[in-house]
Amino acid sequence: MGTTDRGILYPTRLPTFRRVPPPEAVADRVRWFWIPEWDLAPGRVSRQHVIAFPACNLVVEPDLVALAGPATRAGVRDLVGRGWTVGALLRPAAVPALSQDPTTERDAYRTLELPDLHAAVAGPMRVAPGDPGHAERHDRAVAAFTTWLLAHVPPADADGLLANAMADAVDGDPGLVRVEQVAERLGVGVRTLQRLARRHVGLPPAAMIRRRRLQEAAELVRTRPDTDLAALAADLGYADQAHLAQDFRTTLGSTASSYRSAARG
């Protein structure tokens, strides 16, 4: 399953939006950069709903830099006027450089005093006469972000590489539905996996698995409206349709059927 829209509940409502692969030099620290940009008429609001990936994000906005901690619920943001964001979806190896304990960052948006990062990224994002267009601005901002990361976030150490491998296994293999399976894949014990997740992600491994399954479920419900929910639950490793329904209610605040109707609308 691709990741172009995964995690975004209503992609047709998006403004200009890109996910940019990281340069190889920071691929151990960043999964991708994500850049929305919008220019809305006065009085208009674009409401964005997201099931975030189980990870931290380092975010630059026009007036701040923030660390967005791992989310435990769906996120909502209302876009108004004109604006942009340049975010880096951090790989687990990068997190200790920015947070001593990411479990305390859950559902938080903590402002960071990083004026050098802000200046480097905000400069290319400012629209000026003769503006070269979205893509060129975005590429320059990503290059500046990358330069800052190389200078301030160390390369992955052994623990970081193992934490990255854990996240890759959870996110890349739908067949891994239990923590024990992930531990076996990596050749480590469950307690080691839990320690890695606590130090480098801020969510337990089981929560990471649930998040991947829910993202996949939401994408399939949205893109394949004739999908049988009981069959979908079985395909994604849920015990039954009731467990899938509970996951939707807990995280999205609605049922899968209600979400399907809203996505169609």
C-alpha positions as CSV (number, residue, x, y, z in Angstrom):
1,M,0.0,0.0,0.0
2,G,1.4,3.4,-0.9
3,T,1.8,6.3,1.5
4,T,0.9,9.3,-0.7
5,D,-2.4,9.8,1.1
6,R,-2.1,7.4,4.0
7,G,-3.1,8.9,7.3
8,I,-5.0,11.8,5.6
9,L,-8.7,11.2,6.1
10,Y,-10.1,13.6,3.5
11,P,-7.3,14.1,0.9
12,T,-9.7,15.9,-1.6
13,R,-9.9,18.7,0.9
14,L,-6.2,19.3,1.0
15,P,-4.5,22.5,-0.2
16,T,-1.2,22.1,-2.1
17,F,0.5,19.2,-0.4
18,R,3.7,17.3,-1.0
19,R,5.6,14.5,0.7
20,V,9.3,14.8,-0.3
21,P,11.7,11.8,0.1
22,P,14.7,12.8,2.2
23,P,18.2,13.1,0.7
24,E,20.2,9.9,1.4
25,A,22.4,11.8,3.9
26,V,19.5,12.0,6.4
27,A,17.5,8.9,5.4
28,D,18.4,7.4,8.8
29,R,16.8,10.4,10.5
30,V,13.8,11.4,8.4
31,R,11.2,9.3,6.7
32,W,10.0,12.2,4.5
33,F,9.4,15.9,4.5
34,W,5.8,17.0,4.2
35,I,4.7,20.4,3.0
36,P,1.2,21.8,2.8
37,E,0.7,25.3,1.4
38,W,-2.6,27.2,1.2
39,D,-4.1,30.5,0.1
40,L,-7.8,30.6,1.0
41,A,-10.3,33.4,0.3
42,P,-11.4,35.5,3.3
43,G,-13.9,33.7,5.4
44,R,-13.1,30.2,4.0
45,V,-11.8,27.4,6.2
46,S,-10.2,24.1,5.1
47,R,-10.6,21.6,7.9
48,Q,-7.9,18.9,7.8
49,H,-8.3,15.5,9.6
50,V,-5.3,13.2,10.0
51,I,-4.4,9.8,11.6
52,A,-0.8,10.6,12.3
53,F,2.0,8.1,11.8
54,P,3.3,6.7,15.1
55,A,6.2,9.1,15.3
56,C,7.4,12.6,16.2
57,N,7.6,15.4,13.7
58,L,9.9,18.4,13.6
59,V,7.8,21.2,12.2
60,V,8.6,24.7,10.9
61,E,5.8,27.2,10.5
62,P,5.9,30.9,9.5
63,D,6.2,32.0,13.2
64,L,7.6,29.0,15.1
65,V,9.4,25.7,15.2
66,A,7.8,22.9,17.2
67,L,8.2,19.2,18.0
68,A,4.9,17.4,17.4
69,G,4.8,14.3,19.6
70,P,3.3,11.0,18.8
71,A,-0.5,11.2,18.6
72,T,-2.9,8.9,20.3
73,R,-6.0,10.2,18.5
74,A,-7.0,11.7,15.2
75,G,-5.9,15.3,14.7
76,V,-7.9,18.2,13.3
77,R,-6.6,21.5,12.1
78,D,-8.5,24.4,10.5
79,L,-6.5,26.2,7.8
80,V,-7.4,29.9,7.1
81,G,-5.9,32.7,5.1
82,R,-2.5,32.1,3.7
83,G,0.2,29.9,5.1
84,W,2.5,26.9,4.9
85,T,4.2,24.3,7.0
86,V,7.4,22.3,6.4
87,G,7.6,19.2,8.6
88,A,10.0,16.3,8.9
89,L,8.5,13.0,9.8
90,L,11.3,11.8,12.1
91,R,12.6,8.3,12.1
92,P,13.0,6.8,15.6
93,A,16.8,7.2,15.5
94,A,16.5,11.0,15.4
95,V,14.1,11.4,18.3
96,P,16.6,11.3,21.3
97,A,18.4,14.3,19.9
98,L,15.2,16.4,20.3
99,S,13.4,14.8,23.3
100,Q,14.8,13.0,26.3
101,D,11.5,11.2,26.9
102,P,9.1,11.1,23.9
103,T,6.4,9.5,26.0
104,T,5.9,12.9,27.6
105,E,5.4,14.4,24.2
106,R,2.3,12.4,23.4
107,D,-0.4,14.6,21.7
108,A,1.8,17.6,22.5
109,Y,3.0,20.4,20.2
110,R,6.0,21.8,22.0
111,T,7.6,25.0,20.7
112,L,11.4,24.9,20.3
113,E,13.8,27.8,20.3
114,L,15.6,27.0,17.1
115,P,15.9,30.4,15.3
116,D,18.6,29.1,12.9
117,L,16.4,26.3,11.7
118,H,13.5,28.7,11.3
119,A,15.4,31.2,9.4
120,A,16.9,28.6,7.1
121,V,13.6,27.0,6.2
122,A,11.3,30.1,6.3
123,G,13.5,32.0,3.8
124,P,12.8,29.8,0.8
125,M,9.1,29.5,1.7
126,R,8.4,33.2,1.5
127,V,6.5,34.1,-1.7
128,A,8.0,37.1,-3.4
129,P,7.5,38.8,-6.8
130,G,8.6,36.5,-9.5
131,D,7.9,33.5,-7.2
132,P,9.4,30.4,-8.9
133,G,6.4,28.2,-7.8
134,H,5.7,25.7,-5.2
135,A,8.0,22.9,-6.1
136,E,11.2,25.0,-6.3
137,R,10.4,26.7,-3.0
138,H,9.8,23.3,-1.4
139,D,13.0,21.8,-2.7
140,R,15.1,24.7,-1.3
141,A,13.3,24.5,2.0
142,V,14.0,20.7,2.2
143,A,17.7,21.3,1.4
144,A,18.0,23.9,4.1
145,F,16.2,21.6,6.6
146,T,18.5,18.8,5.6
147,T,21.6,20.9,6.2
148,W,20.4,21.8,9.7
149,L,19.6,18.2,10.6
150,L,23.1,17.1,9.5
151,A,24.6,19.6,11.8
152,H,22.4,19.1,14.8
153,V,21.0,15.5,14.8
154,P,23.6,12.7,15.0
155,P,23.6,9.7,12.6
156,A,21.8,6.7,13.9
157,D,23.7,4.6,16.5
158,A,23.1,0.9,17.0
159,D,20.0,1.4,19.1
160,G,18.7,3.9,16.6
161,L,19.2,1.6,13.7
162,L,17.3,-1.2,15.6
163,A,14.5,1.3,16.4
164,N,14.3,2.2,12.7
165,A,14.2,-1.4,11.8
166,M,11.3,-1.9,14.3
167,A,9.3,1.0,12.8
168,D,10.0,-0.3,9.2
169,A,8.9,-3.8,10.2
170,V,5.7,-2.6,11.8
171,D,4.8,-0.2,9.0
172,G,5.9,-2.3,6.1
173,D,4.5,-5.8,6.8
174,P,0.7,-6.1,7.4
175,G,1.3,-9.7,8.4
176,L,2.9,-8.5,11.7
177,V,-0.1,-8.1,14.0
178,R,1.5,-9.0,17.3
179,V,4.4,-7.5,19.2
180,E,5.9,-11.0,19.5
181,Q,6.1,-11.3,15.8
182,V,7.9,-8.0,15.4
183,A,10.4,-9.1,18.1
184,E,11.0,-12.4,16.4
185,R,11.5,-10.6,13.0
186,L,14.2,-8.5,14.6
187,G,15.8,-11.2,16.7
188,V,15.2,-9.5,20.0
189,G,13.0,-9.9,23.0
190,V,9.7,-8.2,23.6
191,R,11.2,-6.2,26.5
192,T,13.9,-4.9,24.2
193,L,11.3,-3.8,21.6
194,Q,9.3,-2.0,24.3
195,R,12.4,-0.2,25.5
196,L,13.2,0.9,22.0
197,A,9.7,2.1,21.4
198,R,9.6,4.1,24.7
199,R,13.0,5.8,24.0
200,H,12.7,6.4,20.3
201,V,9.0,6.6,19.5
202,G,7.0,7.5,22.6
203,L,4.3,4.9,22.0
204,P,4.3,1.1,22.8
205,P,4.9,-1.3,19.9
206,A,1.3,-2.5,20.1
207,A,0.1,1.0,19.6
208,M,2.3,1.4,16.6
209,I,0.8,-1.8,15.1
210,R,-2.8,-0.6,15.8
211,R,-2.0,2.8,14.1
212,R,-0.8,1.1,10.9
213,R,-3.8,-1.1,10.8
214,L,-6.2,1.8,11.3
215,Q,-4.5,3.9,8.7
216,E,-4.8,1.0,6.2
217,A,-8.4,0.4,7.2
218,A,-9.3,4.1,6.7
219,E,-7.6,4.2,3.3
220,L,-9.4,1.1,2.1
221,V,-12.8,2.2,3.4
222,R,-12.3,5.5,1.6
223,T,-10.9,4.2,-1.7
224,R,-12.9,1.0,-2.0
225,P,-16.4,1.9,-0.9
226,D,-17.8,-1.5,-1.6
227,T,-15.3,-3.2,0.8
228,D,-17.0,-5.6,3.2
229,L,-16.0,-4.4,6.7
230,A,-16.0,-7.9,8.2
231,A,-13.6,-9.1,5.5
232,L,-11.5,-6.0,5.9
233,A,-11.2,-6.6,9.6
234,A,-10.0,-10.1,9.0
235,D,-7.5,-9.1,6.3
236,L,-5.9,-6.5,8.7
237,G,-5.6,-9.0,11.6
238,Y,-8.4,-7.7,13.8
239,A,-10.1,-10.4,15.9
240,D,-13.4,-9.5,14.3
241,Q,-15.4,-6.5,12.9
242,A,-16.3,-5.3,16.4
243,H,-12.6,-4.7,17.2
244,L,-12.2,-2.7,14.0
245,A,-15.3,-0.7,14.9
246,Q,-13.9,0.0,18.3
247,D,-10.6,1.2,16.9
248,F,-12.5,3.6,14.6
249,R,-14.6,5.0,17.5
250,T,-11.7,5.3,19.9
251,T,-9.4,7.1,17.4
252,L,-11.7,8.8,14.9
253,G,-14.8,9.3,17.1
254,S,-17.0,7.7,14.4
255,T,-17.8,4.3,12.9
256,A,-16.2,3.0,9.8
257,S,-19.5,3.2,8.0
258,S,-19.9,6.9,9.1
259,Y,-16.4,7.7,7.8
260,R,-17.1,6.0,4.5
261,S,-20.3,8.1,4.0
262,A,-18.4,11.3,5.0
263,A,-15.5,10.5,2.7
264,R,-17.9,9.9,-0.2
265,G,-19.6,13.2,0.5
